Amino acid sequence: MDYLKWNNSIAAHFFKNEMAGRSVHLYVTEELITDIGQESGADFSDFIAAIKTGPHGVTRQGLCVKALQSRDNWQQRELDYPPYIAYLALFVLAAGIEGDFATNSYYPRLRKLLGEESTRGQYPSFDRMSKLWEDLEKWSNEDKSGELGIFNSHSIGKRKHIGLPIAQTLLTEKERRALPAIFAAADLDPISYPAEGAIALLLAKHGRKQLRKRTLDLLKETSDSDEIRQALLEWIIDELRDWDGTAEDSGKTQIYGILRLCCKLDSIAKRATLSLRCSTKHEFPEDDFLLSLEDNSQSFSCSENSGVWSSTLISESDGKTVAASEFNWREGVKMRSADSKWCFKLPASPIRVFVDGDTEGLPGFVEVRQLPTQKPFYLAAHQECLELLTIWGELSCQGFENLQIIDGLPSGWHLFKAQAACSDELIKQEYPILAFPTNVRLELAGGIRLERGNKFFKFAPPKLFLQGGSESIKVYCNNQLLDSRNSAGNYELPADTPAETKLLIEARSGEDIIRRCSLLLLENYSLPSQTNAQQFDRFGKLQTGENGSAGVAGAWVWGVDFPDFNFNTFLPIQGKQRIFFVGKEPGQIATWPAESLPTDWEPVWAISKGRHRGQVMFCGTNLSDSEPALSNCRNRKKMREWKEILWHDRKIISPPDRSNLRALWKQFQKEAERV
């Protein structure tokens, strides 16, 4: 294999479509190089020889100088990958070599790989290799928008240049593959995870068999200022955020999720109403969940609510919302689905942290696994924690208050409120869940992605979250300072942010760039060509070639004659029943099929009516915009029809099943009575 073939093969191993939006680390070993070359009959020595020769057209002498020359104008040469990745792979290889070397000795390792004499001092021009690492970061994050993976050129230790390749060796490939099982055993949540210190303790405890001694020693280290430890934890958190909950357990694939507490407060009655919801990054099943405690003493059901959340858990015995106060929060709870494929856990903890549910689109307050910085929070704490917690709250928090809840909490638990936490020093060692994050992270959340990587529709851009930042760190979008007015650490792109333009997001402390990422907002988008898309038949099997049979490729469907839409399938109606579409203003009514559907108003209800009891279905966009409104209608006939279907026929139309819809239905009936 020549140099460029080695380069592209190594690059393709790390940068590929399935890594879109995920962090890439160039952990290169001799075993990996051997595996890559095996298909072409090349071995490790062939790789070293190709490195020494360099890519075609390089004229300069010296390994590092050749690497730099390969970077010159490479994007004008129509190459698939940056042509210097093989050199970076060599530098990472050297960082991982074992042998009779001093602990911090790097250059002798590199010289041994290249078969050169061991001499003291820096390898010629090695201090200029940082340009290659920076260019790789720009290519993956900005030029490719993360479509093949996101690479960050972090350096660890005081010697910046050798710290760049060393930062890629903190986790072996075997350790990385073991992380999902460790995450599951440690009850970690990819959606809401604790601060780095708590993660380190959990991984050190549950990863004793899968992680190297070196990794375990770093995790057990208590100094947050250790750069290598911080870099390792950042890598682990990247893997945790990308985890969808799937892990191997005794040879079987399991899907793990978290049970999250949700709380509604009645401050006048001093009552807390606590429920449970399932939270998972994995796709929910289409049917309702049926979950049981491990001893099968109780069963519960729920369904997908929105995004990563389920609806509140309902008891199968009485059909009522489960009171979360009935469970032991200190020891935790585990539930499994009927087929044992899914497992949801409420992690054990004597302290529970809650924040406003608005950020998740949920009512009340929701549980999180990390103490928020610079914004209000609530704490549910067992009485064993009260002494230290009270001291910390009074000395290190603003507006710390015991809410004196008399109903709704488990026995021995208390609820506190605070405006903000100013310090975690007094409490983080005893209760790591109340520790502040020590790493600065800049993340994209929400929005609607388009294809792979960080491409979003302009009408649904992501929000930016800066975690672990201080007041000195500012966030910029294409050099424009962003304002965090809504809540500390949360940023929104300006409304006039242009589409079709690369947006470079940077978190800066003074002139130093702490973190960066990029994204692209798109307004104009054309569907991919049908001929270029993977095509599937009606059974979901991949089609090869053009055989003329019916098939589907994403939004493309062909070979099928579509009948006109039949509204009889919209509501469970029989025979020649009609459907009445009713809007929120008196007089807004259309009878299908005799009348066409409305174009100047939106229906709220679809009502079927025949010989027997009629049925009603909510078809509004959302409840908050569907309440009855004043009417401008001048058509007396339509006003009478609107009143008749809602008021005069109320006894022969079954109300909606859901309580919130029944309440809205009654509002319409009261309004119709007055018409």
N, C-alpha and C positions, 0 to 999 in steps of 0.2 A: 504494500500500500504506500502510495506517495503521501507527502505531507498533507495536501488538501483533503485527500480521502480520509485520513486519520482525523483531521480537524472536523470535517463535516459529520463523521460518524460519532465522535464524542459529543459534538454540539447537539445532534439529533437525539442522543440518549437523554439529555437534560432538558432541552427546550423543545417541547412538543405540544400538540393541541390539548391533550388531557391535563396539562399543567396550567392552562389558561387561568389567570387571576391568582395563581398560587405561587408561593415563594420557591425559588430554585436555589439550591446550594451545589456547588461543584465539588462534591466529595468524590475524589478520584483515587482509586487504589490500583495496584499492579494486577489484581484479579480482574477488575473491570476492564482494564486495557486489554488483557489477554482475551476476555470474552468478546470484546468488540472486534478484535482482529481475527478471531477464530474462523469466522465465516469466509474470510478471504485468504485463509492460510497464513496470516501474519501473526507474529508473536511479539512479546514485550521488547525484545532487542530491535525488532523492525521499527517499533514506535520511536525508540531512542535515536535510531539512525535517521529516521525521517525528520525528527525534531532538529537534529544537527544540520541536516541539509537545508531545511526550511522550504517555504513555498516557492513555486516557480516565479522567476523574475526578481527575487531578492538578491541584491548585489553586495550589500554591506557585510562586514565581518563581525563576528561576535554574536553570541546567542541572543542577548537582550536587544542589541541593535537591530538584528534581523526581525525580532518580534515587533519592534517599533515601526520598522519599514513596512511590514505586512499590513499595518493599520492605515497607512497613507492612502487616502482616497478610495478605500475599499468599497464603499457603497456605490461608487460609479462603475464598478466592475461587474455588476449583476451577480453577486455571490449570494448564496442562500443564507450563509451564516458569517459572522465576523471571522476573518482568517487567522486570528491570533488565539482562538480558544484552546488549541492544542498546547500552546506555550503556557497558558494559565493552568491547564491540566497538569503539566509537568511541575509547575511551582507548587501546586497543591500536593502532588505525589511526594515531593521532597519533604513537605511539612509532616507527612504521616509516616516517614521511614523510621523503623526501629533499629536499634543497634547500639554500638559503643560510642554514643555521642553525649555531649553535655546536654542537660535538660533544655536550655535555651539556645542550643546551637542549631542554626538553620543552614548556613552556607556550606558547611562540610557535607551535609546531607545532599544538597543539590549537586555538589561536585561529584559525590560518589555515584549518584544516578547517571551522570553524564560520563562516568569513567575517567574523570580528571583527577589530577593529584590534589590531595587535601592541603590547602594553604589557608592561611589566616586572612581575615578581612572580607569586606563585602564583595559579592560577585559583580564584575564590571557592568555598570549601567543599570543595576537592578533597582536603584532608587527611582528610575523613570518608568517602571512597570505599572505604577499606580494609574498612569494614563490609559492603559489597556483595561483595567478593572472599571474605571469610570466610564469608558466608552461602551463597555458591555452593559453597564447599568442603563445608560442612555438608550442603547439599541433595544433592550428588552422592555423597558418601561415606557419610553416615549415613542420611539419609532414603531414598535410593534404593539404598543398599548397593552402590554401584558398578555397578548394572545397566545404566546408560547411559554408563558411563565414570567414571574417578576424576580429580577435579580437585584440585590442591594450590595454594594461594595463596602462592607464594614471592615474596619481594621481593629484588631484588639492588641492590647499591650502598648508599651512605650515606643517600640520600634515599628513605626507605621508601615513600612514597606513589607516586612516579613509578616506583619500582623494581618495583612490582606489574605494571603493563602492559608495561614493558620486558622483564620475564622471559618474556613470551609471544612475543617476537619473535626469539628466538635462532636458531631454525631455520625456514627458509621451507618451504612445502608441497612445493616441488620438491626441496629437500634431504632432507626427511623421506622422500619416495618413493624417493630414491636410496640411502637407508641400507642396505636389505637387500643390494643388490649390493656395497656397500662392506664390509659385515660378512662376506660370503662371500669376497671377495678378501683380506681381512685375517685369515682363518681364525679368526674370533671365534665363541664358543660361547655361546648364550643360557642355557645351564644352568650353566656354570662359566666365568666371565669374569675377566680380570685386573683389577688395580686401575686407577683412573681415569687415572693417568699413562701406563700402557702402552696403554690404549685410545686416548688422545689421540694418541700417537705413531703407532699403526697407522692411525688414520683420516686423520691428516695425510699419511701416505705413500700410502695407497690411495684417498683421496678427492680428489686434486688436480684432477681434471676435473669432479667433480660438486658440490663445495662452493664457496661464495663465498670470496673472499679474506679477508673479515672473519672467517668461521668458521675458516678455516685458520690465520689469525694467532692466534686464541684458542687453538686446539688446540696450536700450537707454543709458546705461552707456557709458561714453566717454573715460574711462581709458583703454588703450590697455594693461596695465600691470596686469589687473584683471585676475587671473588665471581661475576663474570659467567662466567668460565671454569668454575667449579665448577657453576654452574646449567646451563650448556650440556652439560657431561658428564653431569649427572644426567638431563637430558632424553634424551640419547643412550642412556644405560644403560636407561632406561625402554623405549625403542624396541627395544633389543637383547633385553631380557627378554621382550618380547611377540612377538619374531620366531620363526616356526616353521621357519626354514631355507629357505624358498622365495625364490628370486630369479630375475631375468631374466638370461640369458646368451646374447648374440648372437640375441636374439629368441625364445629358447626358455626355457621354465620349467624350472629346475633345483631340486632339493632337496639342501641341503647339511647335512652332519652332521660330527661330530668323532670321530676314533679316539682312544680314551682307554686309557692304559696301566693295567694292573692287576697287582699284585705280591703274591706270597706269600713269606714269609721263613721260612727254616729257620736260626735263629741258631746252633744247635749245629753243623750242617754248613757254616755260612757260605755258604748257597746262596740265591739269589733266583730265583724262577720268575715270569717276566713274560709276560703275555698281552695281547691287544688285544680291546676291545669297541667296538661302535658306540654312539654317543650322539646322540639327536636329539629335538627337541620335536615333530617331525612324526609323524603316525601311521605305524607300521610297516606294510609290506605283509603280506597274509595268508600268502603263501608265503615260504619261506626266501630270504634274500638270497644272490645270487651276485655277488661282487665280484672285480675283477681290477685288478692294477697297471696303470699307464698304458701300459707297454710290453707288456702281456699275457703277461709271463713267468711269472706265478703267479696262481692263482685261489683264492678263499677263500669260505667260506659261513658263515652265521650265521642266527639267527632271533630274534624278539622274546623277551626274557627277562622283563622287568617294567618298566612305566612307560617311562622314557626310554632304557632299556638294552637292548642285544642280548645274546645269549649270546656266549661267547668265539669268536673267529674260528677256523675249522677249515680246514686245508689240503685242497684238493680232490684233491691228488696222492696223499696217504697217509692222509687221514682223521684226522690227529692235530691237537691244539691247536697253533696257530701260536706259535712262540717269538718274542716281540716283540724279543728281543735281536738277531735277525738283520737288523733294519732300521736305517737310519741316522737316529738321533733328531735329530742336529744339523741335517740338511737337510730332514727331514720326509718324509712319505709321502702319496701320493694314490691312492685307489682309486675305481673307478666300477662301477656296476651294469651288467649285460649290455645293458640298454636305454638306458644313458647318462643315465637320468633322475635317478639318485642319485649324489652325490659325497661321499665321506668323506675327511677329511684328518687326518693327525697333524701338527700345526703344528711347524715347525722351532724348536728351542730347545736351548741348551747346558745348561740346568738344568730339571729336572722336579720338581714338588712333589707329594707324596703325603700323604693323610690316611687315617684309619681308614675302611674301607668299610662299617662298620655304619650310618653315616648314610644310605647309599644302598641298604642291604639286600644288600650284596655281601661276599663273603669277602675277607680280606686287606686290602690297601690300594689306593686308587684315586687316579688322577692328578687334580689340580685346577689351575686356572690362576691362583690367587691365594694368597699366603702367609697362612695362618690366624693370627689373633691370639689370644694367651693359651691356646693348646692345642698338643699334640704334633703333630709332622709329620716327614716324611722328605724328603730331597733326593737325587735322582740327578743328578750333575754331571759334565760332561766335564772332563778334566784341565786344559784351558786356563783353567778358572775357579778352580782349587784355591787359588791363592795368596790372592786377595782373599776367596774364600768362607771359607777357614779363619780368616783374621783376623776377619772379621765374625762368624763362628760363636763364636769364643772370647770376643770382646768384647761381643757384642750378643745372645747366646742363652743360655738355660739348658739345661744338660745336653747340650751339643753334642758329638757323638761320630762318629768315622769307623768304620763297621761292618766294614771289612776283608772284604768279600764276595769269595770266590774263584771262584764259579761262578754264571753266569746273567746277568751284566751284559755289555753290548757292550764291545768292546775300548776302553780308554781312559776308561771311566766308573767313578765311585766312588759309594758310597751312604753318606749321613749320616743321623743321627737327632738330634732336639732336643726337649726338653720344652716349650719356648716361645721365641718370638722377642720380644725386648724393644724393639728399635729397628731401623729400616731405613735409617738415615742413611748408613751406610758403603757400602751396596751398591745402593740403589734407582736411582741414576743409571746405573750400568753394566749392571745386570740388573733392568729394571723389573718382571719377574715376581715379584721378591722385595720389592716395595713394598707397604706397608700401604694399605688404602683410605683416602681423605681425606674422602669424603662419608659422612654417617650415613644409613643406609637401614634402614627397618623393613618387612619383607616377610613375606607369608604363604606357607607351603610345605606341600605334602601335603594331606591331608584329602580328603573327597569333596564336591565342590560340588553344589549343588542349583540348577538353572536357571542364570541369569546372575548376575554380580556376586559379592559376598562372602557368599553364603548356603551353609551347610554342614550336613550331617547331624550331629546331636549325637553319634552313636556314632563318627563319624570327623572330629573337628575338625582344623583345620590347626595346624601348629606356627608359632611366631613366630621370626624371625631378625633380629637387630640387627647390622648390618654397619657397621664403622668406628666403633663406639662406644667410649667410654672408661669407666673405672670410675665416673666421676661421673654417667653417664647411666643412669637407672633406667627400667624398663618397667612400666606400670600397665595394668590392665584394669578399667574402670569404677572408677577411683581405688584399686583394690586392687593393692598392689605384687606383682609376679611374681618368682619366684625362678629363677635360672639355675643350678641345681645340676648339671644333666647335663653341660653343656659351655658354655664362654664364648660368649655371644651367642645361645644357643638357649633358647627359652622354651616352656613348655607351659601351656595353659589349665588352671586348677584343675578337679579332677574334679567338683566341685559347681557348676560354672558353669551358670547357669540357661539353659534353652531359651526360645525365643520372646521373647527380650529383646535389644535392640541392645547390642552390646559395643563400647565405645570403647577402642581400644588407643592408648596414648600413650607415647612415649619422651621423658623429661624430664631436663633438667639443672637441678637446683634448681627454681625456679618457672617456668622457660622450657620451653615445649613445642617439642621439636626436630622430631619426626615424629609423625604420627598416622594411623590407619586404623580402619575399623570393620568388624564382621562380625555375622552373625546365625546362631545355632545353632537348628535346627528338629528337633522330634521328631514332630510331627503333620503329615503331608503327604498331600494327596489328589491323585490323578491329574487332570490337566486334562481338561476336557470334550472328548469325541470330536468334537463339532460345532465346537469352537473351534480345533482343531488342524489343521495342514496335513496333507492326506491324499494318499497315494501308492498307485498301483496296483502290481500284482505285478511290473512292469518298472521300478519306481522313478520313474515319471513322475507329475507333480503332477496330482491329480484336482480337477476343478472341478464343484461341484454334487453333488447326490445322485443317482447313476445306479444304485445298487443293486449294483454290481459289488464284487468282493473288493478289499480295500484294507488299508492299515496307516498308523497315525499313532503313532510311538514305540512304546509298549507295547500300544497298542490294535490288535487285528486283528479284522476282521469279514468276513462273507460266505464263511467257510471252515469246513467241518466237520472238526474235528480228530480223527484216529484215536487210540485208546489208544496210549500209548508202547510201542514194541516193543523189548525189550531185545536182540533179535537185531541191532539196529543199533548197539548199544553196543560189542560185540565182534564181530570178523569170524568168525562161526560159521555153520555150515551145518545145514540140516535140523532135526532135533529135539534138537539139543544142549542141555544144561542149563548154567545159570550158577550157580556157587557163590560166594556173597558171604561173605568171611572177615574176621572182626574180629581185633583184636590180642591178645585173651585166648583161651586154649584153650577150646573149646566154643562160641565165637561163630561160627556158620556157618548159612547159610540157603540152601536150594536153590530156585532159581526155574525154572519157574513153579509147582512143586508147593507151595512155601511162600511166604507173603507176605514182603515186605521187613522187616527188623528196625526196631523203633522205639526200643528201649532200648540199642542200641549202634550204632556207626558202622563200616561196612565199610572195610577197608584194601585188600583185593584183590577183584577180580572175575575168576573163572577159568572159562573155557569148557572143556568136556570132552566128547569124542565118541569116534568110532571111531579117529580118528587123533590126532596130537599136540594136546594142549590148549594154550591160550594164557592169559596172565595180564595184567591191566591194573591199575595202581595207581589207586585211587579214594579214597584218604585225603585229609584236608584239608591236611596238610603232613607232611614226613618226620620232623621232630623229635618229633611227637606220635603217630607210627605204629609205634614199636618194640614188640616183643612184651612183654606184661605178665603179672603173676600172675593166675591165674583163680580165680573164686569159683563156677564152674559145678559143679552137682551131677548134671548129666545125663550119665551115662556114654556113652550113644549119641552125643550131640553131641561129646563129647571124642574118641571114636573117629573120627567123621567128620572132625573138624578135623585129626587126625593123619594120616588116610588121604590126604586131598587134598594136604597139604603135604609129607608124608614118603614114604609108600608110592608115591604117584603122581609123585614128583619127576622120574623119568626120562622120563615121557611128557608133561610140561608144559614148554613152552619158557620160559626165564627172561625177565625184562624186558630191553629193549634198553639202557637207560641204566645206566651203571656204578653210580650211587648207588642206583638201584632194585634192581639185582642184589645189592648188598651187603645191603640190607634184606631181600630175598627169602631170602638165605642165613641171616640171623638167624632168620627164621620157620621155616626147615627144621630148623635146629639145635634150636630150642625144641620143634618137633613131635617130633623124635627122642626127646626126654626125656619126652614125655607118656606 
